[in-house]
Amino acid sequence: MGHHYPWVSNCVGKNNHKYFFLFAMYIAFINLHVLTVVGFYFLHCFKEDWTKCNSFSPSTMVILLIQLYFEGLLFLIFTSVMFGTQVHSICTDETGIEQLKKEERRWAKITKWMNMNAVFGHPFSLGWENPFALQDQGKADPY
């Protein structure tokens, strides 16, 4: 088991690791999308007349867009780090707590691919990225 994540109001462990992984991945993608849209909107309004883009004054709109971009960038960094730590945890087959404690491994070391199958279900399919797809009950259990 990992540890408690307050933003999902649950501990992340064997039965819900896939869903937390997908949560972190999708939030990072959404933030990247927001940053792209804000950037294009800013460039569009910068090339055109600001009064045609919105009803705010140009200086107010620039401040709001900068704040939105900064907030999106911070959240993208945060969720990308969360996503990266989950990828690392799956590949090493260790939780963050086990890595911090430097506990001795009491289980057999398996390949990264087998770890991915254990988390997402076996065999590989396009349903891996779908949080609503049921995991195959005959998951590859390498233990």
N, C-alpha and C positions, 0 to 999 in steps of 0.2 A: 504494500500500500504506500502511496505517496503521502501527501499531507493535505490538510484542509484548505480549500480555496474559497474565500468568502464570497467572491463574485459568482460562483456557481452554487454556493450554499451546500457544499458536499465535499467529502474526501475523494480524491482521485485514486482509483485502484484498478484491479484487474477487470472488473465488470463495466467500468465506465471510462476507461482510458481513451478509447477511440473517440468518444463524444467530446471529451475535453480537448483532445488533440485537434479535432475538426473545429471546435469552438475557437481555439486560438488561431488556427489557420484562416478561417473565414473572417474573423475580426481583423486580422492583419490585411487580408485582401480588400475588405471594405474600406479600411483606412487608406490604403494605396489608391483605391478608386476615388475617394473623397479628395485626396490631395491632387490627383490628376484633374478632376472636374473643377476644383477651385483654381488651379493653375490656368486651365484653358479659359475659364470665365474671366479671370483677371486680364489675361492677354487679349481676349475679345473686347472687353470694356476699355482697355488701354488703347487699342487701335481705333475703336469707335468713339462716339461722343458718350461720355459717362451718363448724361441725362437720359439717354435712350436705354441704358442697361437697367436702371432701377430708379426708385423715387428718392433715395438718399443722396446727400451731397457727395461729391467725389472724395473728399477727405474722410468722411465718415465711412464710406464704403471701403476705402483702402485699409483703414484701421480694422474694420470688421473682417475683411478677407485675410489680413495678416494674422489676426488672432485665431481665426478658424484654421489657417494653414499651420500655425505653430501648435495648436492643440492637436490637430490631426497628426502632425509629425511626431509629437511626444507619444501619442497613443500608438502610432505605428511602431515606434521603437520598443515600447513596452510589450506590445503583443507579439512582435517579431522575436524578442528575447524569450518570451514565454513559449512560443512555438519552437524555437531552437532548442530550448532545454527539454522539451518533450521529445523531439526527434532524437536528441542525445540519450535520453532515458530509455527510449525504445531500442536504440541500437546497442547500448551497453547492457541492457536488461537490469538496470539498477535505478532505484528511485533517487530523488534528490537528497533525501535524508541518508540513504545508504552511502551515497557519494561523499556527503559531508562528514559522516562518522568514519569513513574509510573502513567499513566493516568487511570482514573476510567473506568472500563468496562461498555460500554453502550449497550451491546448486551447479549443475553442469552448464558450461559455457556453450551457447548455441550461436548459429550464424545470425547476422542482422536480418536476413530475409525471413528466417523462421520466427524471429521476434516480431517482425511486421505482420506475418500471418497470424501469430498468436493474438495480436492486438486487434487487427482489422478483420480477421476471418480468412478461411481458406476455401477455395483457391483464390488467386488474384482475380479481381473483376472490377468493372467500372463502378460497382456498388460500394467500393471502399470509401469514396469521398461523399457518399450519401448518408446523412445521419438517420434517415428513415428506413434504410435498407436493413433488414434483419440479418444479423450475423449468422453464418452457417453453423448449425448446432454441432456438426462434425468438424469443428476447428482442428487445425493441426496442433496437437498438444505434444511438444517435443519432450516433455518431462517424464 
